[in-house]
Amino acid sequence: MATSKQGTTSLAKRLASTDALKTVLTSIPKVDPDVVPTAADALMNAADDYMSSQPIVDPKGRRSKPNLAEARASVAALHKNLAKAQEQLSTLPLDARMAIGRATNAPLGKLRSDIEQVRQAVENALVDLAAHPHKVADAARNVLAYRVAVVFRDVLKVKPTSTSDKQLTANMTTARGGAAYARVLRATLKAAGVLNYDPGPLITAGLALLKDPNLPSTK
């Protein structure tokens, strides 16, 4: 019953997000109303993919990636335990060695060799984690911003601009449809559970990626 209620709530949120996107899209001048549902679906797919890249959800619904420090600590603990297991295997009494041999249908040396291979792999993983910066930039948001820009170019047939909501407010601009890309991006991020972010760099990143000829389009 609880699972069903949770599913109903998720569906309601998704429908609300889709409707919010359609409302923003409809407010953009010269957009064909017939393409609004297609554009909204593409934007929701982008939001879904972003959420998949941020699997941890806090009590307030904010999403994040696993902490790199936690990953390093857990792998280091595993490495330590494997080394300890190797040490314990080397000091087992004869009866214990024979029992393990019967259980594995192989000499004890085979088990020790297998554990050594795992230990080496874990050690390599530690080296890999150490090579990463402690705080990794959220590239997934830049990809989402790019996908919103692609929807503008390929579905809405409207050129996305770098004008932000803040710039409109500062210039006292009230023209209908102003800062369209920024507003659609904000609605898409909200659908993905992102409420607090700096729009300037994100808009710049999305538009820069749109100019990359090696990236795909929806055509």
C-alpha positions in Angstrom: 0.0 0.0 0.0 2.8 2.4 0.9 4.6 1.6 -2.4 1.5 2.3 -4.3 1.0 5.6 -2.6 4.6 6.5 -3.3 4.1 5.6 -6.9 1.0 7.8 -7.1 2.8 10.7 -5.6 5.7 10.3 -8.0 3.3 10.2 -10.9 1.5 13.3 -9.7 4.8 15.2 -9.4 5.9 14.1 -12.9 2.6 15.3 -14.4 2.9 18.6 -12.5 6.4 19.1 -13.8 5.3 18.3 -17.3 2.5 20.8 -17.1 4.8 23.4 -15.7 7.2 22.9 -18.6 4.3 23.1 -21.1 3.2 26.4 -19.6 6.7 27.9 -19.9 7.1 26.6 -23.5 3.7 28.0 -24.5 4.7 31.4 -23.3 7.6 31.6 -25.8 6.6 33.7 -28.9 6.5 32.0 -32.3 6.6 28.5 -30.9 4.2 26.1 -32.7 1.8 24.8 -30.1 1.9 21.4 -31.8 5.5 20.8 -30.9 5.1 21.7 -27.2 4.2 18.1 -26.0 7.2 16.8 -27.9 9.5 19.4 -26.4 8.1 18.8 -22.9 8.7 15.0 -23.2 12.3 15.6 -24.3 12.9 18.0 -21.4 11.4 15.5 -18.9 13.7 12.8 -20.4 16.7 15.1 -19.8 15.5 15.6 -16.2 15.1 11.9 -15.7 18.7 11.2 -16.9 20.0 13.9 -14.6 18.2 12.3 -11.6 19.7 8.9 -12.5 23.2 10.5 -12.3 22.4 11.8 -8.8 21.1 8.7 -6.9 21.3 10.0 -3.4 18.2 11.9 -2.2 18.2 13.7 1.2 15.0 14.3 3.3 14.4 17.6 1.5 14.4 15.9 -1.9 17.8 17.3 -2.9 19.9 15.0 -5.1 23.6 14.4 -5.0 26.3 11.9 -6.1 28.0 9.5 -3.6 30.7 11.3 -1.6 34.2 10.6 -3.0 35.7 10.6 0.5 33.2 7.8 1.5 34.2 5.8 -1.5 37.9 6.1 -0.7 37.3 5.1 3.0 35.2 2.1 2.1 37.7 0.8 -0.5 40.6 1.4 1.9 38.8 -0.6 4.6 38.2 -3.4 2.1 41.8 -3.5 1.1 42.8 -3.7 4.8 40.4 -6.6 5.4 41.7 -8.5 2.4 45.3 -8.1 3.6 44.2 -9.3 7.0 42.4 -12.3 5.5 45.6 -13.2 3.6 47.5 -13.1 6.9 45.0 -15.3 8.7 45.0 -17.9 5.9 48.8 -18.2 6.2 48.6 -19.0 9.9 45.7 -21.5 9.8 46.3 -24.8 11.5 46.5 -28.0 9.4 42.9 -29.1 10.1 41.5 -25.8 9.1 43.5 -25.8 5.9 42.2 -29.2 5.0 38.7 -28.3 5.7 38.9 -25.2 3.5 40.5 -27.4 0.8 37.6 -29.9 0.9 35.1 -27.0 0.9 36.6 -25.3 -2.2 37.7 -28.6 -3.8 41.1 -26.9 -4.4 44.4 -26.5 -2.6 44.5 -23.6 -0.1 47.1 -21.9 -2.3 44.4 -21.4 -4.9 42.2 -19.5 -2.5 45.1 -17.4 -1.4 46.0 -16.6 -5.0 42.4 -15.6 -5.7 42.3 -13.3 -2.7 45.6 -11.7 -3.8 44.1 -10.9 -7.2 41.2 -9.3 -5.6 43.5 -7.3 -3.2 45.5 -6.1 -6.2 42.3 -5.0 -8.0 41.2 -3.1 -4.9 44.6 -1.5 -4.5 44.3 -0.3 -8.1 40.9 1.1 -7.3 42.4 3.1 -4.4 45.0 4.6 -6.8 42.3 5.5 -9.2 40.2 7.2 -6.5 43.2 9.1 -5.2 43.7 10.6 -8.7 40.3 12.2 -8.6 39.8 15.6 -7.1 38.0 15.6 -3.8 35.1 17.6 -5.2 34.0 16.7 -8.7 32.2 19.3 -10.8 28.6 18.4 -11.7 29.1 17.8 -15.4 25.6 16.3 -15.5 24.1 19.7 -15.1 26.0 21.1 -18.0 24.7 18.1 -20.1 21.2 18.9 -19.0 21.6 22.6 -20.0 22.9 21.4 -23.4 20.0 19.1 -23.9 17.6 22.0 -23.1 19.4 24.1 -25.7 19.1 21.2 -28.2 15.3 21.2 -27.7 15.2 24.9 -28.5 17.2 24.5 -31.7 15.7 21.2 -33.0 12.2 21.1 -31.7 11.1 24.6 -30.9 13.1 26.2 -33.7 14.0 29.1 -31.5 17.5 30.3 -30.9 18.4 30.0 -27.2 20.1 33.1 -25.8 22.2 33.8 -22.7 19.7 36.3 -21.1 18.9 35.2 -17.6 15.9 36.0 -15.4 18.1 38.2 -13.2 19.2 40.3 -16.2 15.6 40.8 -17.1 14.7 42.0 -13.6 17.7 44.3 -13.5 16.8 45.9 -16.8 13.1 46.0 -15.8 12.2 44.1 -18.9 8.7 42.6 -18.9 8.4 41.5 -22.5 6.5 38.3 -22.9 8.8 35.3 -23.5 11.9 37.1 -22.3 14.8 34.9 -21.1 13.1 31.9 -22.6 16.1 29.5 -22.4 16.8 30.5 -18.8 13.2 30.0 -17.8 12.8 26.6 -19.5 16.2 25.5 -18.1 15.0 26.5 -14.6 11.7 24.5 -15.0 13.6 21.5 -16.3 16.1 21.6 -13.3 13.1 21.9 -11.0 11.6 18.8 -12.5 15.0 17.1 -11.8 14.9 18.2 -8.2 17.4 21.1 -8.5 16.3 24.3 -6.9 19.5 26.2 -5.9 22.1 26.8 -8.7 24.0 29.6 -10.4 22.2 30.2 -13.7 25.0 32.2 -15.4 27.7 29.5 -15.7 25.1 26.9 -16.5 23.6 28.9 -19.3 27.1 29.6 -20.7 28.0 25.9 -20.6 24.8 24.8 -22.3 25.1 27.2 -25.1 28.8 26.5 -25.5 28.1 22.7 -25.9 25.4 23.5 -28.4 28.0 24.9 -30.7 30.1 21.7 -30.6 29.6 20.0 -34.0 30.6 16.6 -32.5 27.7 16.5 -30.2 24.4 14.9 -31.3 21.1 16.6 -32.0 17.5 15.4 -32.0 17.2 15.5 -35.8 
